[in-house]
Amino acid sequence: PPPAPAPPPAPAPPPTPDPPPATESVPVPDPPHTHGSAPGAAPEPQPTRRAAAGRGGAGSRFWQAVVGGAAVLVLLALCGIGAAAVLIERTEQAAPDPSPGTTAPGAEPAGGDLDSRDTDRQPLTAKEVFPGKTLVVTAGEPAYEVLKTHSSGSCAVAATGELGDLLARLGCSQVVRATVRTADRRHLATVGLFNLPDRGTAQQVQGRIRELLDERQGRFRGMAAGDGTEAVSTAAARVGWQVRGHYVAYCLVVRADGEPLPTNDTTARDILYDMLELHLDQSVLQRRTTGGYAGQPTTREGADRHGGEDPPQD
């Protein structure tokens, strides 16, 4: 008899899928909330090229906070004067304890503690915050021209009305500021740091700024720096502020020709990000945590060492 046919081969087992990559998906946050915008104003633009570039850096605590949902960005049109304020607010989030020997994203290094003047006792100086006549915050980007610097033990020289009173009442001991100009000479900014007793009082100031600006009970003063810079102390401005440790950082931006800033002016947003996050936070204050400034004895003279200049007038 003919041989029995061979049994059909068993089907090959299905291929084993490759394991998924060891990454975590992060949801994209909703566009920033806007409040009080002028009728017909363009929506707030998405993060600009400088802001986007900051996401990848290990030191970019701001954009880590944005992606993680721990920051609130608010655009506020100030009634009656056409200015706009940008609030960069960091909020604490519960997170697992980091492994020994590591530093959690956004945590300050152990080399210095900026939570209070008790642990960060050396006053700021203008030379520390603005060391030269130009300021480069990003490699490959044009430098800002530093037109004028000023340091004072009276914080009211840099803020008006109830805002100035609030700073004095909560123990602000000094303000260090500068007026800078963009390389294309189209924008001016006054940027500075207020020195409060501790993190809690700095956060109290932060919590009141938007309300005071909205109710026109005070504002940050722009500091004119000679011919062609008067607009920084008179024109409608876009203003940003944030807190790190016992410092309140602020920046106001205007067009050099004094014309109003459009709501979607991405250059103004770039300047705010450059000054508040890249320069004051990631450079000046970060250096304080590692460079030997914290923990030094307080000298009152140091607070006014670079002072003596006339404050800008309203």
PASEBA-1860 file (N, C-alpha, C; in nm, 3 decimals):
! residues 314
1> PPPAPAPP> 0.084/-0.121/0.000/0.000/0.000/0.000/0.087/0.125/0.000 ~ 0.038/0.235/-0.061/0.118/0.360/-0.063/0.139/0.412/0.078 ~ 0.256/0.475/0.099/0.281/0.530/0.236/0.182/0.639/0.272 ~ 0.152/0.646/0.400/0.058/0.750/0.447/0.119/0.888/0.427 ~ 0.038/0.985/0.387/0.091/1.123/0.368/0.146/1.178/0.500 ~ 0.251/1.255/0.487/0.311/1.317/0.608/0.215/1.419/0.666 ~ 0.210/1.425/0.798/0.120/1.526/0.858/0.167/1.667/0.825 ~ 0.073/1.759/0.809/0.113/1.899/0.779/0.197/1.954/0.893
9> PAPAPPPT> 0.294/2.041/0.858/0.379/2.098/0.965/0.297/2.184/1.060 ~ 0.339/2.181/1.184/0.269/2.263/1.285/0.288/2.411/1.252 ~ 0.185/2.492/1.272/0.199/2.637/1.243/0.308/2.698/1.332 ~ 0.383/2.791/1.273/0.490/2.859/1.348/0.428/2.945/1.458 ~ 0.492/2.947/1.574/0.437/3.032/1.681/0.441/3.179/1.641 ~ 0.343/3.256/1.685/0.342/3.400/1.648/0.467/3.467/1.702 ~ 0.521/3.565/1.627/0.643/3.633/1.673/0.619/3.708/1.803 ~ 0.718/3.704/1.889/0.708/3.776/2.017/0.731/3.924/1.995
17> PDPPPATE> 0.637/4.008/2.033/0.656/4.152/2.008/0.772/4.206/2.091 ~ 0.839/4.306/2.033/0.947/4.371/2.107/0.890/4.443/2.229 ~ 0.966/4.444/2.338/0.916/4.517/2.456/0.908/4.666/2.428 ~ 0.813/4.733/2.490/0.800/4.877/2.467/0.923/4.950/2.520 ~ 0.957/5.065/2.461/1.072/5.140/2.512/1.048/5.187/2.654 ~ 1.157/5.197/2.728/1.147/5.234/2.870/1.135/5.384/2.885 ~ 1.027/5.439/2.833/1.000/5.582/2.848/0.860/5.601/2.900 ~ 0.835/5.716/2.952/0.703/5.747/3.008/0.639/5.856/2.925
25> SVPVPDPP> 0.516/5.832/2.884/0.444/5.931/2.806/0.393/6.041/2.897 ~ 0.417/6.165/2.857/0.372/6.280/2.935/0.267/6.353/2.855 ~ 0.146/6.371/2.909/0.043/6.442/2.833/0.083/6.587/2.808 ~ 0.047/6.635/2.690/0.074/6.775/2.658/-0.026/6.862/2.731 ~ 0.019/6.966/2.803/-0.074/7.049/2.877/-0.161/7.132/2.785 ~ -0.278/7.173/2.837/-0.364/7.263/2.762/-0.296/7.397/2.743 ~ -0.340/7.476/2.643/-0.282/7.609/2.627/-0.301/7.690/2.754 ~ -0.211/7.787/2.778/-0.222/7.868/2.899/-0.356/7.937/2.909
33> HTHGSAPG> -0.407/7.946/3.031/-0.531/8.017/3.057/-0.508/8.166/3.043 ~ -0.601/8.234/2.980/-0.590/8.379/2.969/-0.705/8.443/3.043 ~ -0.677/8.561/3.100/-0.778/8.629/3.179/-0.771/8.777/3.149 ~ -0.885/8.837/3.122/-0.889/8.981/3.106/-0.828/9.030/2.977 ~ -0.819/8.948/2.874/-0.758/8.992/2.750/-0.848/9.091/2.679 ~ -0.787/9.179/2.604/-0.864/9.278/2.531/-0.949/9.210/2.426 ~ -1.069/9.264/2.395/-1.155/9.203/2.294/-1.081/9.191/2.162 ~ -1.095/9.073/2.102/-1.033/9.051/1.972/-0.886/9.023/1.975
41> AAPEPQPT> -0.828/9.012/2.095/-0.684/8.987/2.103/-0.653/8.848/2.053 ~ -0.538/8.834/1.993/-0.496/8.703/1.945/-0.470/8.611/2.062 ~ -0.495/8.479/2.045/-0.467/8.387/2.156/-0.319/8.387/2.189 ~ -0.290/8.355/2.314/-0.151/8.351/2.360/-0.074/8.246/2.281 ~ 0.042/8.281/2.224/0.117/8.185/2.143/0.174/8.073/2.227 ~ 0.207/7.965/2.159/0.271/7.853/2.226/0.417/7.888/2.254 ~ 0.486/7.810/2.337/0.624/7.843/2.371/0.711/7.868/2.249 ~ 0.793/7.972/2.256/0.875/8.013/2.143/1.001/7.929/2.136
49> RRAAAGRG> 1.086/7.963/2.038/1.204/7.881/2.013/1.294/7.872/2.135 ~ 1.313/7.981/2.209/1.400/7.976/2.327/1.336/7.891/2.434 ~ 1.203/7.909/2.453/1.136/7.831/2.555/1.140/7.683/2.521 ~ 1.116/7.651/2.393/1.119/7.511/2.353/1.257/7.452/2.372 ~ 1.359/7.530/2.342/1.495/7.479/2.359/1.523/7.450/2.504 ~ 1.461/7.525/2.594/1.486/7.504/2.736/1.432/7.374/2.788 ~ 1.339/7.312/2.717/1.280/7.188/2.768/1.383/7.077/2.780 ~ 1.480/7.076/2.690/1.572/6.965/2.688/1.683/6.975/2.789
57> GAGSRFWQ> 1.706/7.093/2.847/1.819/7.110/2.937/1.793/7.052/3.073 ~ 1.898/6.994/3.132/1.882/6.933/3.264/1.846/7.037/3.368 ~ 1.887/7.162/3.346/1.861/7.265/3.446/1.732/7.341/3.424 ~ 1.654/7.302/3.326/1.535/7.381/3.294/1.421/7.343/3.386 ~ 1.423/7.397/3.509/1.320/7.363/3.606/1.185/7.417/3.562 ~ 1.184/7.530/3.493/1.057/7.589/3.451/0.982/7.498/3.356 ~ 1.050/7.451/3.250/0.978/7.371/3.152/0.951/7.230/3.202 ~ 1.031/7.178/3.293/0.995/7.053/3.359/0.864/7.073/3.434
65> AVVGGAAV> 0.850/7.188/3.496/0.728/7.214/3.572/0.609/7.228/3.479 ~ 0.627/7.295/3.363/0.517/7.312/3.270/0.469/7.177/3.218 ~ 0.562/7.093/3.172/0.524/6.964/3.116/0.460/6.878/3.223 ~ 0.509/6.888/3.347/0.454/6.809/3.454/0.327/6.866/3.514 ~ 0.281/6.978/3.464/0.157/7.035/3.515/0.173/7.109/3.645 ~ 0.297/7.143/3.685/0.318/7.207/3.815/0.335/7.357/3.804 ~ 0.319/7.412/3.686/0.332/7.557/3.672/0.206/7.612/3.608 ~ 0.175/7.734/3.641/0.060/7.803/3.585/0.113/7.926/3.515
73> LVLLALCG> 0.077/7.943/3.389/0.118/8.061/3.314/-0.007/8.141/3.282 ~ -0.013/8.263/3.330/-0.132/8.345/3.316/-0.096/8.472/3.242 ~ -0.171/8.505/3.140/-0.156/8.633/3.072/-0.268/8.724/3.120 ~ -0.232/8.840/3.170/-0.328/8.929/3.232/-0.318/9.065/3.167 ~ -0.423/9.112/3.105/-0.424/9.247/3.050/-0.465/9.343/3.161 ~ -0.383/9.441/3.187/-0.411/9.534/3.295/-0.509/9.639/3.247 ~ -0.618/9.651/3.320/-0.726/9.739/3.278/-0.676/9.884/3.270 ~ -0.709/9.950/3.162/-0.687/10.093/3.152/-0.551/10.134/3.101
81> IGAAAVLI> -0.448/10.050/3.111/-0.316/10.093/3.066/-0.259/10.002/2.958 ~ -0.330/9.897/2.923/-0.291/9.816/2.809/-0.167/9.731/2.828 ~ -0.120/9.718/2.950/-0.002/9.635/2.972/-0.045/9.491/2.993 ~ 0.051/9.403/2.998/0.020/9.262/3.022/0.120/9.206/3.120 ~ 0.074/9.116/3.203/0.163/9.055/3.302/0.164/8.905/3.283 ~ 0.278/8.846/3.297/0.293/8.702/3.288/0.339/8.651/3.423 ~ 0.262/8.563/3.480/0.296/8.503/3.609/0.349/8.363/3.586 ~ 0.469/8.338/3.633/0.525/8.204/3.631/0.525/8.155/3.774
89> ERTEQAAP> 0.436/8.063/3.803/0.417/8.021/3.941/0.450/7.874/3.954 ~ 0.544/7.842/4.041/0.576/7.703/4.068/0.497/7.657/4.188 ~ 0.440/7.537/4.178/0.369/7.479/4.291/0.436/7.350/4.329 ~ 0.430/7.318/4.458/0.493/7.195/4.505/0.406/7.077/4.468 ~ 0.467/6.966/4.426/0.396/6.843/4.396/0.457/6.730/4.476 ~ 0.371/6.641/4.521/0.422/6.523/4.590/0.497/6.437/4.489 ~ 0.611/6.388/4.528/0.692/6.305/4.440/0.764/6.203/4.524 ~ 0.795/6.087/4.466/0.870/5.987/4.542/1.007/6.041/4.580
97> DPSPGTTA> 1.057/5.994/4.694/1.189/6.037/4.739/1.293/5.992/4.638 ~ 1.388/6.079/4.603/1.491/6.037/4.509/1.584/5.935/4.572 ~ 1.647/5.857/4.489/1.743/5.759/4.538/1.861/5.829/4.602 ~ 1.927/5.764/4.697/2.045/5.826/4.759/2.148/5.863/4.654 ~ 2.205/5.982/4.670/2.310/6.026/4.578/2.257/6.092/4.453 ~ 2.123/6.107/4.440/2.068/6.172/4.323/1.996/6.298/4.365 ~ 1.972/6.385/4.267/1.900/6.509/4.292/1.774/6.509/4.209 ~ 1.659/6.530/4.271/1.533/6.532/4.198/1.531/6.652/4.105
105> PGAEPAGG> 1.461/6.639/3.988/1.452/6.753/3.897/1.394/6.873/3.970 ~ 1.456/6.989/3.953/1.407/7.110/4.015/1.456/7.132/4.155 ~ 1.522/7.032/4.215/1.572/7.049/4.351/1.699/7.130/4.351 ~ 1.718/7.209/4.458/1.839/7.287/4.469/1.951/7.200/4.523 ~ 2.072/7.213/4.470/2.183/7.132/4.517/2.210/7.156/4.664 ~ 2.277/7.059/4.726/2.302/7.068/4.869/2.406/7.172/4.904 ~ 2.473/7.231/4.805/2.578/7.327/4.832/2.530/7.458/4.889 ~ 2.402/7.490/4.881/2.352/7.617/4.931/2.203/7.610/4.950
113> DLDSRDTD> 2.154/7.689/5.044/2.012/7.689/5.076/1.961/7.831/5.060 ~ 1.869/7.851/4.965/1.816/7.984/4.938/1.683/8.009/5.007 ~ 1.644/7.925/5.102/1.513/7.939/5.163/1.500/8.061/5.253 ~ 1.610/8.111/5.307/1.601/8.228/5.394/1.735/8.298/5.401 ~ 1.732/8.421/5.452/1.856/8.496/5.471/1.943/8.434/5.580 ~ 1.884/8.353/5.667/1.964/8.287/5.771/2.066/8.191/5.710 ~ 2.032/8.133/5.596/2.123/8.039/5.531/2.186/8.096/5.405 ~ 2.138/8.210/5.360/2.191/8.277/5.240/2.215/8.423/5.279
121> RQPLTAKE> 2.320/8.446/5.355/2.335/8.573/5.426/2.409/8.682/5.350 ~ 2.477/8.647/5.244/2.553/8.748/5.170/2.459/8.828/5.080 ~ 2.452/8.961/5.094/2.365/9.039/5.006/2.407/9.027/4.860 ~ 2.310/9.046/4.774/2.339/9.053/4.632/2.418/9.180/4.600 ~ 2.492/9.177/4.492/2.555/9.298/4.440/2.522/9.309/4.291 ~ 2.529/9.431/4.240/2.505/9.450/4.097/2.608/9.375/4.014 ~ 2.731/9.368/4.063/2.836/9.298/3.988/2.808/9.148/3.981 ~ 2.749/9.093/4.087/2.715/8.951/4.087/2.602/8.922/3.989
129> VFPGKTLV> 2.499/9.007/3.988/2.380/8.979/3.907/2.400/9.020/3.761 ~ 2.468/9.132/3.740/2.493/9.183/3.605/2.641/9.217/3.592 ~ 2.726/9.118/3.567/2.870/9.138/3.579/2.936/9.216/3.467 ~ 2.871/9.234/3.354/2.937/9.301/3.242/2.844/9.395/3.168 ~ 2.894/9.454/3.061/2.817/9.547/2.980/2.731/9.477/2.876 ~ 2.752/9.348/2.860/2.666/9.267/2.775/2.625/9.143/2.852 ~ 2.515/9.083/2.808/2.461/8.966/2.877/2.422/8.863/2.773 ~ 2.490/8.749/2.773/2.458/8.638/2.683/2.392/8.530/2.766
137> VTAGEPAY> 2.267/8.499/2.734/2.195/8.398/2.812/2.188/8.264/2.740 ~ 2.204/8.263/2.608/2.199/8.139/2.530/2.310/8.143/2.427 ~ 2.391/8.040/2.423/2.499/8.033/2.325/2.443/8.042/2.184 ~ 2.505/8.126/2.103/2.460/8.141/1.965/2.354/8.246/1.945 ~ 2.297/8.299/2.053/2.197/8.405/2.044/2.264/8.540/2.066 ~ 2.209/8.647/2.006/2.268/8.779/2.026/2.267/8.819/2.173 ~ 2.366/8.897/2.212/2.377/8.943/2.351/2.285/9.061/2.376 ~ 2.239/9.071/2.499/2.169/9.192/2.544/2.274/9.295/2.586
145> EVLKTHSS> 2.243/9.422/2.562/2.329/9.531/2.608/2.281/9.576/2.746 ~ 2.368/9.573/2.845/2.333/9.617/2.980/2.360/9.767/2.986 ~ 2.252/9.846/2.993/2.264/9.991/2.984/2.289/10.057/3.119 ~ 2.234/10.001/3.225/2.245/10.063/3.357/2.215/9.958/3.462 ~ 2.289/9.960/3.572/2.261/9.873/3.687/2.241/9.960/3.810 ~ 2.171/9.904/3.908/2.140/9.979/4.029/2.111/9.882/4.142 ~ 2.165/9.909/4.259/2.137/9.830/4.379/2.101/9.925/4.491 ~ 1.997/9.890/4.567/1.953/9.978/4.675/1.895/9.897/4.789
153> GSCAVAAT> 1.910/9.950/4.910/1.846/9.889/5.026/1.702/9.931/5.042 ~ 1.652/10.017/4.955/1.511/10.058/4.956/1.441/9.997/4.837 ~ 1.357/9.897/4.863/1.289/9.827/4.754/1.184/9.913/4.687 ~ 1.140/10.020/4.754/1.038/10.106/4.697/1.087/10.181/4.574 ~ 1.219/10.187/4.551/1.267/10.255/4.430/1.228/10.177/4.305 ~ 1.194/10.049/4.321/1.165/9.964/4.206/1.018/9.926/4.194 ~ 0.933/9.978/4.282/0.790/9.946/4.278/0.712/10.064/4.333 ~ 0.592/10.083/4.283/0.510/10.196/4.325/0.391/10.149/4.407
161> GELGDLLA> 0.326/10.245/4.473/0.198/10.223/4.538/0.200/10.110/4.640 ~ 0.090/10.034/4.641/0.074/9.926/4.738/0.178/9.816/4.720 ~ 0.227/9.800/4.599/0.331/9.698/4.577/0.459/9.737/4.649 ~ 0.498/9.864/4.639/0.615/9.909/4.712/0.596/9.899/4.862 ~ 0.474/9.936/4.910/0.445/9.926/5.053/0.451/9.781/5.100 ~ 0.399/9.689/5.018/0.399/9.548/5.055/0.542/9.496/5.071 ~ 0.628/9.531/4.978/0.767/9.487/4.986/0.834/9.539/5.113 ~ 0.810/9.666/5.145/0.870/9.723/5.266/0.814/9.657/5.391
169> RLGCSQVV> 0.683/9.634/5.393/0.618/9.577/5.511/0.665/9.434/5.538 ~ 0.694/9.360/5.432/0.736/9.221/5.449/0.887/9.205/5.461 ~ 0.958/9.315/5.474/1.100/9.307/5.508/1.195/9.295/5.391 ~ 1.155/9.344/5.273/1.248/9.343/5.160/1.368/9.430/5.194 ~ 1.487/9.374/5.185/1.608/9.444/5.230/1.687/9.506/5.116 ~ 1.665/9.462/4.994/1.739/9.520/4.881/1.675/9.479/4.750 ~ 1.701/9.560/4.649/1.667/9.526/4.511/1.790/9.553/4.426 ~ 1.819/9.459/4.337/1.928/9.475/4.240/1.865/9.461/4.103
177> RATVRTAD> 1.886/9.559/4.016/1.817/9.561/3.887/1.907/9.619/3.780 ~ 1.864/9.599/3.656/1.935/9.655/3.541/1.833/9.681/3.431 ~ 1.867/9.774/3.345/1.791/9.794/3.222/1.877/9.745/3.106 ~ 1.817/9.661/3.023/1.889/9.600/2.911/1.816/9.631/2.781 ~ 1.889/9.618/2.672/1.831/9.642/2.540/1.867/9.525/2.449 ~ 1.772/9.486/2.364/1.797/9.376/2.272/1.895/9.420/2.164 ~ 1.957/9.322/2.099/2.058/9.351/1.999/2.002/9.431/1.881 ~ 1.874/9.411/1.849/1.814/9.486/1.739/1.761/9.622/1.784
185> RRHLATVG> 1.776/9.654/1.913/1.740/9.784/1.971/1.590/9.811/1.967 ~ 1.510/9.709/1.948/1.365/9.729/1.939/1.293/9.712/2.072 ~ 1.356/9.646/2.167/1.292/9.622/2.297/1.386/9.661/2.409 ~ 1.325/9.711/2.517/1.396/9.742/2.641/1.333/9.661/2.753 ~ 1.412/9.630/2.854/1.360/9.558/2.970/1.432/9.605/3.095 ~ 1.356/9.615/3.204/1.416/9.630/3.336/1.392/9.500/3.411 ~ 1.499/9.445/3.467/1.495/9.313/3.529/1.568/9.319/3.662 ~ 1.515/9.249/3.764/1.582/9.255/3.893/1.538/9.149/3.990
193> LFNLPDRG> 1.599/9.153/4.108/1.571/9.061/4.218/1.541/9.140/4.345 ~ 1.431/9.104/4.413/1.400/9.155/4.545/1.444/9.052/4.649 ~ 1.506/9.098/4.755/1.560/9.011/4.860/1.466/9.015/4.981 ~ 1.388/8.908/5.002/1.293/8.897/5.112/1.353/8.812/5.224 ~ 1.294/8.816/5.344/1.353/8.741/5.456/1.357/8.590/5.435 ~ 1.250/8.533/5.375/1.246/8.388/5.360/1.151/8.353/5.247 ~ 1.144/8.223/5.218/1.059/8.176/5.109/0.912/8.212/5.132 ~ 0.867/8.202/5.258/0.727/8.231/5.286/0.689/8.373/5.252
201> TAQQVQGR> 0.772/8.471/5.291/0.739/8.610/5.260/0.751/8.636/5.110 ~ 0.847/8.572/5.044/0.857/8.588/4.898/0.730/8.536/4.830 ~ 0.677/8.425/4.880/0.554/8.371/4.821/0.434/8.460/4.853 ~ 0.435/8.527/4.969/0.329/8.623/4.999/0.330/8.736/4.898 ~ 0.447/8.787/4.867/0.456/8.892/4.766/0.405/8.841/4.632 ~ 0.451/8.723/4.592/0.407/8.666/4.465/0.256/8.654/4.459 ~ 0.196/8.613/4.570/0.052/8.593/4.572/-0.028/8.721/4.559 ~ 0.034/8.835/4.585/-0.038/8.962/4.580/-0.010/9.043/4.454
209> IRELLDER> 0.095/9.012/4.382/0.135/9.098/4.270/0.025/9.110/4.167 ~ -0.028/8.998/4.123/-0.127/9.004/4.015/-0.249/9.086/4.056 ~ -0.295/9.067/4.180/-0.410/9.143/4.228/-0.381/9.293/4.229 ~ -0.264/9.331/4.277/-0.230/9.473/4.284/-0.217/9.534/4.145 ~ -0.158/9.460/4.051/-0.149/9.510/3.915/-0.287/9.522/3.852 ~ -0.369/9.422/3.873/-0.503/9.421/3.814/-0.586/9.538/3.865 ~ -0.570/9.569/3.994/-0.648/9.678/4.054/-0.577/9.813/4.044 ~ -0.464/9.815/3.973/-0.389/9.939/3.951/-0.350/10.005/4.083
217> QGRFRGMA> -0.309/9.923/4.177/-0.267/9.973/4.308/-0.115/9.975/4.322 ~ -0.045/9.953/4.215/0.100/9.953/4.217/0.154/9.882/4.095 ~ 0.281/9.903/4.070/0.345/9.839/3.955/0.496/9.836/3.977 ~ 0.564/9.758/3.895/0.710/9.763/3.893/0.754/9.886/3.815 ~ 0.859/9.950/3.861/0.912/10.068/3.792/1.015/10.024/3.687 ~ 0.996/10.074/3.566/1.104/10.063/3.469/1.210/10.168/3.500 ~ 1.334/10.137/3.470/1.446/10.226/3.503/1.507/10.280/3.374 ~ 1.481/10.408/3.345/1.539/10.471/3.227/1.691/10.474/3.240
225> AGDGTEAV> 1.758/10.467/3.125/1.905/10.459/3.125/1.964/10.552/3.021 ~ 1.913/10.675/3.013/1.967/10.771/2.919/1.878/10.791/2.799 ~ 1.928/10.870/2.704/1.851/10.904/2.585/1.808/10.778/2.510 ~ 1.683/10.781/2.465/1.631/10.670/2.388/1.578/10.555/2.469 ~ 1.577/10.568/2.603/1.529/10.458/2.688/1.412/10.500/2.776 ~ 1.358/10.620/2.752/1.251/10.670/2.838/1.129/10.579/2.837 ~ 1.107/10.507/2.727/0.988/10.423/2.717/0.981/10.317/2.826 ~ 1.095/10.271/2.876/1.092/10.164/2.976/1.028/10.210/3.106
233> STAAARVG> 1.024/10.341/3.131/0.962/10.390/3.254/0.825/10.453/3.230 ~ 0.781/10.460/3.104/0.653/10.526/3.076/0.556/10.442/2.995 ~ 0.605/10.352/2.910/0.518/10.280/2.817/0.452/10.161/2.885 ~ 0.341/10.115/2.825/0.276/9.993/2.870/0.373/9.876/2.853 ~ 0.378/9.790/2.954/0.480/9.685/2.959/0.417/9.548/2.974 ~ 0.491/9.448/2.932/0.460/9.309/2.967/0.552/9.271/3.082 ~ 0.493/9.219/3.188/0.565/9.197/3.313/0.560/9.050/3.351 ~ 0.673/8.997/3.396/0.679/8.861/3.448/0.744/8.860/3.584
241> WQVRGHYV> 0.709/8.762/3.667/0.773/8.748/3.797/0.768/8.603/3.841 ~ 0.859/8.564/3.926/0.860/8.430/3.983/0.944/8.432/4.110 ~ 0.930/8.325/4.188/0.999/8.313/4.317/1.095/8.196/4.312 ~ 1.213/8.216/4.366/1.303/8.106/4.400/1.364/8.138/4.535 ~ 1.346/8.045/4.630/1.396/8.069/4.765/1.336/8.196/4.822 ~ 1.419/8.283/4.879/1.367/8.406/4.940/1.377/8.525/4.845 ~ 1.389/8.497/4.715/1.399/8.604/4.615/1.274/8.609/4.527 ~ 1.231/8.730/4.495/1.129/8.752/4.393/1.200/8.814/4.272
249> AYCLVVRA> 1.197/8.743/4.161/1.255/8.794/4.036/1.144/8.858/3.954 ~ 1.177/8.968/3.887/1.077/9.033/3.804/1.143/9.087/3.677 ~ 1.061/9.107/3.575/1.109/9.165/3.451/0.993/9.234/3.382 ~ 1.016/9.353/3.331/0.915/9.421/3.250/0.977/9.456/3.115 ~ 0.898/9.438/3.010/0.946/9.453/2.872/0.858/9.554/2.800 ~ 0.921/9.645/2.726/0.848/9.741/2.643/0.912/9.747/2.506 ~ 0.838/9.804/2.413/0.899/9.840/2.285/0.977/9.969/2.303 ~ 1.093/9.976/2.243/1.179/10.094/2.261/1.116/10.220/2.204
257> DGEPLPTN> 1.026/10.205/2.106/0.961/10.324/2.050/0.839/10.366/2.129 ~ 0.808/10.293/2.237/0.696/10.329/2.322/0.560/10.282/2.274 ~ 0.554/10.219/2.158/0.426/10.168/2.108/0.382/10.046/2.188 ~ 0.250/10.020/2.195/0.203/9.905/2.273/0.255/9.773/2.216 ~ 0.277/9.678/2.305/0.319/9.544/2.265/0.197/9.464/2.220 ~ 0.201/9.401/2.103/0.092/9.312/2.066/0.081/9.195/2.163 ~ -0.038/9.143/2.178/-0.058/9.029/2.268/0.029/8.910/2.229 ~ 0.046/8.891/2.098/0.122/8.774/2.050/0.267/8.808/2.018
265> DTTARDIL> 0.323/8.907/2.084/0.462/8.945/2.061/0.554/8.837/2.119 ~ 0.607/8.751/2.034/0.690/8.641/2.083/0.826/8.689/2.132 ~ 0.872/8.802/2.081/1.000/8.854/2.129/0.991/8.892/2.276 ~ 0.880/8.954/2.316/0.862/8.988/2.457/0.863/8.863/2.543 ~ 0.800/8.757/2.495/0.801/8.631/2.570/0.942/8.573/2.579 ~ 1.017/8.583/2.470/1.155/8.536/2.474/1.236/8.612/2.578 ~ 1.217/8.743/2.584/1.294/8.825/2.679/1.258/8.787/2.822 ~ 1.129/8.771/2.850/1.087/8.730/2.984/1.151/8.597/3.023
273> YDMLELHL> 1.147/8.502/2.931/1.205/8.371/2.960/1.356/8.381/2.979 ~ 1.421/8.457/2.892/1.566/8.474/2.903/1.606/8.533/3.038 ~ 1.536/8.639/3.077/1.575/8.711/3.198/1.537/8.635/3.325 ~ 1.412/8.590/3.333/1.364/8.528/3.457/1.420/8.388/3.477 ~ 1.412/8.308/3.373/1.448/8.167/3.390/1.596/8.141/3.361 ~ 1.641/8.182/3.243/1.777/8.146/3.206/1.882/8.227/3.282 ~ 1.859/8.357/3.298/1.962/8.438/3.364/1.947/8.438/3.516 ~ 1.836/8.493/3.568/1.826/8.508/3.713/1.817/8.374/3.784
281> DQSVLQRR> 1.738/8.282/3.733/1.718/8.155/3.803/1.833/8.058/3.777 ~ 1.850/8.018/3.651/1.947/7.912/3.620/2.091/7.959/3.629 ~ 2.116/8.088/3.620/2.253/8.136/3.626/2.283/8.200/3.762 ~ 2.220/8.314/3.792/2.257/8.390/3.913/2.224/8.313/4.040 ~ 2.098/8.271/4.056/2.059/8.206/4.181/2.112/8.064/4.189 ~ 2.120/7.995/4.077/2.181/7.862/4.080/2.327/7.871/4.124 ~ 2.396/7.971/4.076/2.535/7.989/4.116/2.546/8.017/4.266 ~ 2.446/8.083/4.322/2.446/8.108/4.467/2.444/7.977/4.545
289> TTGGYAGQ> 2.378/7.877/4.493/2.370/7.750/4.566/2.498/7.670/4.559 ~ 2.588/7.704/4.469/2.709/7.623/4.450/2.838/7.703/4.454 ~ 2.830/7.836/4.445/2.951/7.914/4.423/3.004/7.988/4.542 ~ 2.960/7.955/4.665/3.020/8.016/4.782/2.959/8.145/4.827 ~ 2.840/8.183/4.771/2.776/8.306/4.816/2.694/8.283/4.942 ~ 2.622/8.172/4.948/2.537/8.145/5.064/2.622/8.118/5.186 ~ 2.570/8.156/5.304/2.636/8.126/5.429/2.744/8.224/5.468 ~ 2.756/8.338/5.398/2.857/8.437/5.433/2.795/8.543/5.523
297> PTTREGAD> 2.875/8.614/5.602/2.819/8.713/5.693/2.753/8.828/5.620 ~ 2.649/8.881/5.681/2.578/8.994/5.623/2.652/9.123/5.650 ~ 2.666/9.206/5.548/2.719/9.341/5.567/2.619/9.437/5.504 ~ 2.570/9.527/5.584/2.469/9.619/5.533/2.525/9.703/5.418 ~ 2.656/9.734/5.425/2.715/9.815/5.320/2.705/9.745/5.185 ~ 2.712/9.611/5.189/2.708/9.537/5.064/2.578/9.556/4.989 ~ 2.469/9.581/5.064/2.340/9.595/4.999/2.334/9.722/4.916 ~ 2.409/9.825/4.954/2.402/9.953/4.886/2.532/9.988/4.814
305> RHGGEDPP> 2.618/9.892/4.799/2.751/9.922/4.746/2.745/9.982/4.607 ~ 2.647/9.937/4.527/2.638/9.986/4.390/2.519/10.081/4.374 ~ 2.475/10.138/4.484/2.359/10.227/4.479/2.398/10.370/4.450 ~ 2.308/10.461/4.488/2.335/10.602/4.473/2.281/10.663/4.347 ~ 2.223/10.583/4.258/2.167/10.639/4.136/2.024/10.682/4.162 ~ 1.981/10.785/4.091/1.845/10.834/4.109/1.746/10.732/4.054 ~ 1.640/10.703/4.128/1.539/10.610/4.077/1.460/10.675/3.965 ~ 1.403/10.594/3.876/1.320/10.651/3.769/1.195/10.714/3.827
313> QD> 1.145/10.815/3.762/1.026/10.886/3.807/0.905/10.835/3.731 ~ 0.789/10.843/3.796/0.665/10.806/3.728/0.629/10.911/3.623
END
